[in-house]
Amino acid sequence: MKLVLIQTPWSNASSHEYKSVAKRFAFYPPLGLMCIAASVEQAGHFADIIDLEVENLSFDELRKRVADFEPDIIGLTASTPVFHIVRDYAVELRTHFDIPIVVGGPHISALKEHAFYPEFDFLVVQEGHNTMVELMDALEAEITDFSLINGLIWKNSDDKKIVKNPGRAFTTDLDSLPLPARHKADPKNYVFEVPGRGSIPVATIELTRGCPFKCVFCSEPLNTGSQLRKRSPRSVVDEMVIVQERFGINHFMTLDSTLTLNRKLIVDICNEIIDRKVQITWEGQTRANLIDKELLVLLKKAGLVRLGFGVESADEHVLTLMKKKVNPQDMREAFRLCGELKISTMCGTMMGNPGDTRQSILKTAWFVRSIPEVRYAPMAIAIPYPGTELALLAEQNMHGLRLLDADFTKYSRYAGGVMEVNGMMPSDLIKLQRVALFIIHSTPSKVWGLVTHFGLWNVLAVSLKQLKNQILSIVTGEEPTLRANVIHDNTTIKSL
């Protein structure tokens, strides 16, 4: 059987004010789809990947690509902010192809059968590689009862009822999985700014899956489990060498939520890279209280050039309510150590958290501004994604939060969000977000950091949009970003 996997254009879900920099910040190869493609091909089927964020195809061009491949099944992946876009594509594909459409991804894992719509035939929950193999085997054998495929949600052909099968256990032996089918989406298309190397093609790689932490805003444990599952150091470095030899790519972005969670593992991986004299650079993200100078020295020796930290907030009360379990002192020290060792850093911040006020948000902005090692920092508005504790807190009006809207088309971190936060409405949060971003980046070094990462014209374009929208919001009393996104939401289908 043939499976075509489609990545819909996710930057269409970004706020218009920031769309020009969205791709420069998170333009990664679709590793999840590559893993599924590898698994189904290992099982004797065929797969292709179409990444519409890269290829920018019109719907007619997409239809021709799909028709030329002659698939037996279409696969789509959906996070919450792009779910409405995925639905639009599914509706259009349904009118042209009389074959099953299956959807997976974080949004499906969170909502399960509640995300089942008429344009879908199957939903895949959490890790999809084995579920997709079994589904394709069953379809090929013309089986109509899919009740034995764990991790699958399907529509009974007899009574049209939705059937939710038992969940599938997470794969514990990650080394048993085939290497991602990177050749299905040209790796050279995914270019990212790398410290000291300019904008170059990069590859994504997983060292582990799962996260034991309980941050209220994060859905990672829901998607990959709360128990850490790890690969062997040799398999990780083997994959790096293969990517380097086959594609000429020698910079890797690790997708682990906490790179240094298992100290022995990351030490062993570093030693494997060093002992085998593998000439690569790489980067990742971790928690500020899970590094020290000795470990950073080893990471750098093994090729690490950048490390990201999720600061989120500088207010200790807010951090406690977020269950972040990292304090501002640890954050400042982590950045200082990286600066001392000439390791570049990335920084994530978030506003609109439980307990947040205007004062705590501005406190965070000034805190980040005061750290010289931070090149630049986004300031996202917290979104109560389905399945997270943050969603529950907002629904129950706890810690100053109140859920205003469950319309997933509005779940954008740069378009005001969908919560009232201690009396601040989405329009207030957007204005404050602009102020906070200005405070954070109002030093020469941070302006230069923005320019080197995103490009001068992108930075100028976004800055002018911010200034224009801030003035309009003050003069007219209306928030232009909210108005623009409502218009966009109502015309998404035109992009097809």
C-alpha positions as CSV (number, residue, x, y, z in Angstrom):
1,M,0.0,0.0,0.0
2,K,1.0,3.6,-0.5
3,L,0.8,6.4,2.1
4,V,1.2,10.1,1.4
5,L,1.9,12.1,4.5
6,I,1.1,15.8,4.3
7,Q,2.5,18.6,6.6
8,T,0.1,21.6,6.2
9,P,1.5,25.1,6.2
10,W,1.8,25.9,9.9
11,S,3.0,29.4,9.6
12,N,-0.5,30.3,8.3
13,A,-1.6,29.9,11.9
14,S,0.9,32.6,13.2
15,S,-0.2,36.1,13.9
16,H,0.2,38.3,10.8
17,E,2.4,40.7,12.9
18,Y,5.0,38.0,13.4
19,K,4.5,35.7,10.4
20,S,7.7,36.9,8.6
21,V,9.9,35.6,11.5
22,A,7.9,32.5,12.4
23,K,9.7,30.3,9.9
24,R,13.1,31.6,10.8
25,F,12.5,30.7,14.4
26,A,11.2,27.1,14.0
27,F,11.8,25.9,10.5
28,Y,12.5,22.2,11.3
29,P,12.2,19.0,9.2
30,P,9.0,17.1,10.0
31,L,10.8,14.3,12.0
32,G,7.6,12.7,13.1
33,L,6.3,12.1,9.6
34,M,9.8,10.9,8.6
35,C,9.7,8.3,11.4
36,I,6.2,7.1,10.3
37,A,7.4,6.9,6.7
38,A,10.4,4.8,7.7
39,S,8.3,2.4,9.8
40,V,5.7,1.7,7.1
41,E,8.4,1.2,4.4
42,Q,10.2,-1.2,6.7
43,A,6.9,-3.1,6.9
44,G,6.8,-3.4,3.1
45,H,4.6,-0.5,2.2
46,F,5.5,2.8,0.4
47,A,5.4,6.4,1.7
48,D,5.9,9.9,0.5
49,I,6.0,13.2,2.4
50,I,4.8,16.6,1.1
51,D,5.7,19.5,3.4
52,L,3.6,22.4,2.3
53,E,5.5,24.8,4.5
54,V,8.5,24.2,2.3
55,E,6.9,23.6,-1.1
56,N,4.2,26.3,-0.9
57,L,2.0,24.4,-3.4
58,S,-1.4,25.6,-4.5
59,F,-4.2,23.1,-3.9
60,D,-4.3,22.1,-7.6
61,E,-0.5,21.5,-7.5
62,L,-1.0,19.4,-4.3
63,R,-3.8,17.5,-5.9
64,K,-1.6,16.6,-8.8
65,R,1.3,15.6,-6.6
66,V,-1.0,13.3,-4.6
67,A,-2.6,11.9,-7.8
68,D,0.8,11.2,-9.4
69,F,1.8,9.2,-6.3
70,E,-1.5,7.2,-6.4
71,P,-1.8,6.6,-2.6
72,D,-4.1,4.3,-0.9
73,I,-4.3,6.4,2.2
74,I,-3.6,10.1,3.1
75,G,-2.1,11.1,6.5
76,L,-2.2,14.5,8.1
77,T,-0.6,15.8,11.3
78,A,-2.2,18.4,13.6
79,S,-1.1,20.5,16.5
80,T,-3.9,22.6,18.1
81,P,-3.1,26.0,16.3
82,V,-3.2,24.4,12.8
83,F,-6.1,21.9,13.4
84,H,-8.6,24.1,11.5
85,I,-6.1,24.3,8.6
86,V,-5.8,20.5,8.6
87,R,-9.6,20.2,8.6
88,D,-9.8,22.5,5.6
89,Y,-7.3,20.4,3.7
90,A,-9.0,17.2,4.6
91,V,-12.4,18.5,3.3
92,E,-10.8,19.5,0.0
93,L,-8.8,16.3,-0.4
94,R,-12.0,14.3,0.3
95,T,-13.7,15.9,-2.7
96,H,-10.9,14.6,-5.0
97,F,-9.8,11.3,-3.5
98,D,-12.0,8.5,-2.5
99,I,-9.4,7.0,-0.1
100,P,-9.1,6.9,3.7
101,I,-7.8,10.1,5.5
102,V,-6.0,9.5,8.8
103,V,-5.0,12.3,11.2
104,G,-2.5,12.2,14.1
105,G,-0.5,14.7,16.1
106,P,-0.6,16.4,19.5
107,H,-4.2,17.8,19.1
108,I,-5.5,14.3,18.4
109,S,-3.6,12.8,21.3
110,A,-5.2,15.4,23.6
111,L,-8.8,15.3,22.4
112,K,-9.0,11.8,21.0
113,E,-12.6,11.0,19.7
114,H,-13.6,14.6,20.4
115,A,-11.4,15.6,17.4
116,F,-13.2,13.2,15.1
117,Y,-14.9,15.1,12.2
118,P,-16.8,13.8,9.1
119,E,-13.9,14.5,6.8
120,F,-11.7,12.0,8.8
121,D,-11.7,8.2,8.6
122,F,-9.2,7.4,11.3
123,L,-7.4,9.1,14.1
124,V,-4.0,7.9,15.5
125,V,-3.2,8.7,19.2
126,Q,0.3,9.4,20.5
127,E,3.2,7.5,18.7
128,G,1.9,6.5,15.3
129,H,4.5,4.4,13.7
130,N,3.2,0.9,14.7
131,T,-0.4,2.0,14.6
132,M,0.0,3.1,11.0
133,V,1.7,-0.1,10.0
134,E,-1.1,-2.2,11.5
135,L,-3.7,0.0,9.9
136,M,-2.1,-0.3,6.4
137,D,-1.8,-4.1,6.9
138,A,-5.5,-4.3,7.7
139,L,-6.6,-2.1,4.8
140,E,-4.4,-4.1,2.4
141,A,-6.1,-7.3,3.7
142,E,-9.5,-5.7,3.2
143,I,-10.3,-6.0,6.9
144,T,-13.2,-3.8,8.0
145,D,-13.0,-4.5,11.7
146,F,-10.1,-2.4,13.2
147,S,-10.9,-3.1,16.8
148,L,-7.6,-4.9,17.4
149,I,-5.3,-2.0,16.4
150,N,-4.4,-0.2,19.6
151,G,-4.0,3.6,19.5
152,L,-6.6,3.9,16.7
153,I,-10.0,5.7,16.6
154,W,-12.2,4.8,13.7
155,K,-15.7,4.9,12.3
156,N,-17.7,1.7,12.2
157,S,-18.9,1.2,8.6
158,D,-22.1,-0.5,9.8
159,D,-23.6,1.9,12.2
160,K,-21.2,4.9,11.6
161,K,-20.4,5.1,15.3
162,I,-17.0,6.3,16.5
163,V,-14.9,3.5,18.1
164,K,-12.0,4.3,20.4
165,N,-9.6,1.4,20.7
166,P,-7.4,0.9,23.8
167,G,-4.3,3.0,23.8
168,R,-1.0,1.7,22.6
169,A,2.0,1.3,24.9
170,F,4.9,3.6,24.2
171,T,7.9,2.1,22.4
172,T,10.5,1.4,25.1
173,D,13.3,0.2,22.9
174,L,13.9,3.3,20.8
175,D,17.0,1.6,19.1
176,S,14.6,-0.8,17.5
177,L,13.0,1.9,15.4
178,P,14.2,2.5,11.8
179,L,16.1,5.7,11.1
180,P,13.8,8.5,10.0
181,A,13.2,8.6,6.2
182,R,14.9,12.0,5.7
183,H,15.2,11.5,2.0
184,K,11.4,11.8,1.7
185,A,11.6,15.6,2.4
186,D,14.8,17.2,1.0
187,P,16.9,18.0,4.1
188,K,18.7,20.8,2.2
189,N,15.4,22.8,2.3
190,Y,15.5,23.2,6.1
191,V,17.9,26.1,6.8
192,F,18.6,27.6,10.2
193,E,20.9,30.2,11.6
194,V,23.7,28.4,13.5
195,P,26.2,30.3,15.8
196,G,29.5,30.8,13.9
197,R,28.3,29.1,10.8
198,G,25.6,31.3,9.3
199,S,22.4,29.9,7.8
200,I,22.9,26.3,6.9
201,P,20.9,23.1,6.4
202,V,20.1,21.4,9.7
203,A,18.8,18.0,10.7
204,T,16.6,17.2,13.7
205,I,17.3,14.2,16.0
206,E,15.8,12.6,19.1
207,L,18.0,11.2,21.9
208,T,15.1,10.5,24.2
209,R,11.3,10.6,24.5
210,G,9.2,11.4,27.5
211,C,9.2,14.1,30.2
212,P,8.7,13.5,33.9
213,F,8.1,17.2,34.8
214,K,4.7,18.7,35.4
215,C,4.8,22.2,34.0
216,V,1.2,23.3,33.8
217,F,1.4,24.7,30.2
218,C,3.1,21.7,28.6
219,S,1.5,18.8,26.8
220,E,4.7,16.8,26.3
221,P,4.0,14.1,28.9
222,L,0.6,13.6,27.2
223,N,2.2,13.1,23.8
224,T,5.3,11.1,24.7
225,G,4.7,9.9,28.3
226,S,6.1,10.9,31.6
227,Q,8.7,8.2,31.7
228,L,12.0,9.0,30.0
229,R,12.9,6.5,27.3
230,K,16.4,6.8,25.9
231,R,18.4,5.6,23.0
232,S,21.9,4.1,23.2
233,P,24.7,6.6,22.7
234,R,26.1,4.5,19.8
235,S,22.8,4.5,17.9
236,V,22.5,8.3,18.3
237,V,26.0,8.9,16.9
238,D,25.6,6.3,14.2
239,E,22.6,8.3,13.0
240,M,24.5,11.5,13.0
241,V,27.3,9.9,11.0
242,I,24.8,8.5,8.5
243,V,23.1,11.9,8.0
244,Q,26.5,13.5,7.6
245,E,27.6,11.0,4.9
246,R,24.3,10.8,3.0
247,F,23.1,14.4,3.0
248,G,26.2,16.4,3.8
249,I,24.5,17.9,6.9
250,N,26.6,18.2,10.0
251,H,24.5,20.4,12.4
252,F,21.8,18.7,14.5
253,M,19.0,20.1,16.6
254,T,18.1,17.7,19.4
255,L,14.3,17.7,20.0
256,D,14.5,16.5,23.6
257,S,12.5,18.7,26.0
258,T,15.3,18.3,28.6
259,L,18.7,17.5,27.0
260,T,20.6,17.0,30.3
261,L,17.9,15.2,32.3
262,N,19.8,11.9,32.3
263,R,23.3,13.1,33.0
264,K,24.9,9.7,32.3
265,L,23.3,9.4,28.9
266,I,24.4,12.8,27.7
267,V,27.9,12.3,29.0
268,D,28.1,9.0,27.2
269,I,26.8,10.5,24.0
270,C,29.4,13.3,24.2
271,N,32.2,10.8,24.8
272,E,31.0,8.7,21.9
273,I,31.2,11.8,19.6
274,I,34.6,12.7,20.9
275,D,36.1,9.1,20.8
276,R,34.9,8.6,17.3
277,K,36.1,12.1,16.2
278,V,32.8,12.9,14.6
279,Q,33.0,16.5,13.3
280,I,29.6,18.0,13.9
281,T,27.9,20.9,15.7
282,W,24.7,20.6,17.6
283,E,22.3,22.3,20.0
284,G,19.4,21.5,22.3
285,Q,17.4,22.8,25.3
286,T,17.4,22.0,29.0
287,R,16.5,23.3,32.4
288,A,18.8,25.8,34.0
289,N,19.2,23.7,37.2
290,L,20.4,20.7,35.3
291,I,23.8,21.9,34.0
292,D,27.1,22.8,35.6
293,K,30.5,24.0,34.3
294,E,32.0,20.5,34.1
295,L,29.1,19.2,32.0
296,L,29.1,22.3,29.8
297,V,32.8,21.9,29.1
298,L,32.2,18.3,27.9
299,L,29.1,19.4,25.8
300,K,31.2,22.0,24.1
301,K,34.1,19.7,23.4
302,A,31.6,17.3,21.7
303,G,30.4,20.1,19.4
304,L,27.5,21.8,21.3
305,V,27.3,25.4,20.1
306,R,23.9,26.6,21.5
307,L,21.8,25.7,24.5
308,G,18.2,26.9,25.1
309,F,16.6,27.6,28.5
310,G,12.9,28.1,29.2
311,V,12.9,31.0,31.6
312,E,9.1,31.5,31.3
313,S,8.9,34.0,34.2
314,A,11.2,35.8,36.6
315,D,8.5,36.0,39.3
316,E,8.9,33.2,41.8
317,H,5.2,33.1,42.8
318,V,4.3,32.7,39.1
319,L,7.0,30.0,38.7
320,T,5.6,28.1,41.6
321,L,2.0,28.2,40.2
322,M,3.5,27.0,36.8
323,K,5.2,24.1,38.6
324,K,8.4,25.1,36.7
325,K,10.7,24.2,39.7
326,V,13.5,26.4,38.5
327,N,14.3,29.7,40.2
328,P,15.6,33.0,38.6
329,Q,19.0,32.6,40.3
330,D,19.6,29.3,38.6
331,M,18.6,30.8,35.3
332,R,21.0,33.7,35.5
333,E,23.8,31.4,36.5
334,A,23.1,29.0,33.6
335,F,23.4,31.9,31.1
336,R,26.5,33.2,32.8
337,L,28.3,29.8,32.6
338,C,27.3,29.4,28.9
339,G,28.7,32.9,28.2
340,E,31.9,32.1,30.0
341,L,32.4,29.1,27.9
342,K,31.3,30.8,24.6
343,I,28.3,28.6,24.2
344,S,25.5,30.6,22.5
345,T,22.1,30.6,24.3
346,M,18.4,30.8,23.5
347,C,15.8,31.9,25.9
348,G,12.1,31.3,26.0
349,T,9.7,33.5,28.0
350,M,5.9,33.4,28.5
351,M,3.3,35.8,29.8
352,G,-0.3,35.3,30.8
353,N,0.7,32.5,33.2
354,P,-1.2,31.5,36.4
355,G,-0.8,34.4,38.8
356,D,0.6,36.8,36.2
357,T,0.0,40.5,36.5
358,R,1.2,43.5,34.5
359,Q,4.0,43.9,37.1
360,S,5.2,40.3,37.0
361,I,5.2,40.3,33.2
362,L,7.3,43.5,33.1
363,K,9.5,42.1,35.8
364,T,10.3,39.1,33.5
365,A,11.0,41.4,30.6
366,W,13.5,43.5,32.6
367,F,15.1,40.3,34.0
368,V,15.8,38.9,30.5
369,R,17.0,42.3,29.4
370,S,19.6,42.3,32.2
371,I,21.2,39.0,31.1
372,P,23.9,39.9,28.6
373,E,24.2,36.4,27.4
374,V,20.7,36.3,26.0
375,R,20.9,37.3,22.3
376,Y,17.1,37.6,21.8
377,A,14.0,36.1,23.5
378,P,10.4,35.6,22.3
379,M,7.7,36.5,24.7
380,A,4.8,34.2,24.0
381,I,1.3,34.5,25.4
382,A,0.3,31.4,27.3
383,I,-2.2,29.1,25.6
384,P,-4.4,26.6,27.4
385,Y,-3.7,23.7,25.1
386,P,-6.1,20.7,25.4
387,G,-5.0,18.2,28.0
388,T,-2.8,20.6,29.9
389,E,-3.3,21.6,33.5
390,L,-3.3,25.2,32.3
391,A,-6.5,24.5,30.4
392,L,-8.1,23.0,33.5
393,L,-7.0,26.1,35.6
394,A,-8.5,28.4,33.0
395,E,-11.8,26.5,32.8
396,Q,-12.1,26.6,36.6
397,N,-11.1,30.3,36.9
398,M,-8.2,29.6,39.1
399,H,-5.1,31.8,39.9
400,G,-6.5,34.8,38.0
401,L,-7.2,32.9,34.8
402,R,-10.5,32.7,32.9
403,L,-11.1,30.8,29.6
404,L,-12.8,33.2,27.2
405,D,-12.9,31.1,24.0
406,A,-12.5,27.4,23.1
407,D,-12.2,28.3,19.3
408,F,-8.9,26.6,18.4
409,T,-8.4,29.0,15.4
410,K,-7.5,31.6,18.1
411,Y,-5.0,29.5,19.9
412,S,-2.0,31.7,18.8
413,R,0.8,32.7,21.2
414,Y,1.1,36.0,19.3
415,A,-2.5,37.0,18.7
416,G,-3.7,37.7,22.3
417,G,-4.5,34.2,23.4
418,V,-7.9,33.0,24.7
419,M,-7.7,33.8,28.4
420,E,-8.4,36.7,30.7
421,V,-5.4,37.0,33.1
422,N,-6.1,38.9,36.3
423,G,-8.3,41.3,34.5
424,M,-6.2,41.6,31.4
425,M,-8.1,40.8,28.2
426,P,-6.4,39.4,25.0
427,S,-6.2,43.0,23.6
428,D,-4.4,44.1,26.8
429,L,-2.0,41.2,26.6
430,I,-1.1,42.0,23.0
431,K,-0.2,45.6,23.9
432,L,1.8,44.4,26.9
433,Q,3.5,41.8,24.8
434,R,4.8,44.5,22.5
435,V,6.0,46.6,25.4
436,A,7.7,43.5,26.9
437,L,9.4,42.6,23.7
438,F,10.7,46.2,23.3
439,I,12.1,46.2,26.8
440,I,13.8,42.8,26.3
441,H,15.5,43.8,23.1
442,S,16.4,47.5,23.9
443,T,20.1,46.8,24.2
444,P,22.6,46.9,21.3
445,S,23.7,43.3,21.8
446,K,20.1,42.0,21.7
447,V,19.2,44.1,18.6
448,W,22.3,42.5,16.9
449,G,21.1,39.1,18.1
450,L,17.8,39.7,16.4
451,V,19.4,40.8,13.2
452,T,21.9,38.0,12.9
453,H,19.2,35.3,13.5
454,F,16.2,36.7,11.7
455,G,17.7,39.0,9.1
456,L,17.7,42.8,9.0
457,W,14.7,43.2,6.8
458,N,12.6,40.8,8.8
459,V,13.4,42.6,12.0
460,L,12.6,46.0,10.5
461,A,9.3,44.7,9.0
462,V,8.1,43.2,12.3
463,S,9.3,46.3,14.3
464,L,7.3,48.6,12.0
465,K,4.2,46.4,12.2
466,Q,4.5,46.4,16.0
467,L,4.8,50.2,16.2
468,K,2.0,50.8,13.7
469,N,-0.4,48.3,15.5
470,Q,0.5,49.7,18.9
471,I,-0.3,53.3,17.8
472,L,-3.5,52.1,16.1
473,S,-4.6,50.2,19.2
474,I,-4.1,53.3,21.4
475,V,-5.7,55.8,19.0
476,T,-8.7,53.7,17.9
477,G,-9.2,51.6,21.0
478,E,-9.3,48.4,18.8
479,E,-6.6,45.8,18.5
480,P,-5.7,45.4,14.8
481,T,-3.9,42.1,15.4
482,L,-7.2,40.6,16.6
483,R,-9.1,42.0,13.7
484,A,-6.6,40.8,11.2
485,N,-6.7,37.2,12.6
486,V,-10.5,37.1,12.6
487,I,-10.4,38.0,8.9
488,H,-7.7,35.4,8.3
489,D,-9.7,32.7,10.1
490,N,-12.7,33.3,7.9
491,T,-10.7,33.0,4.7
492,T,-8.4,30.1,5.4
493,I,-10.0,28.0,2.7
494,K,-8.8,30.6,0.1
495,S,-5.2,29.5,0.7
496,L,-6.2,26.1,-0.7
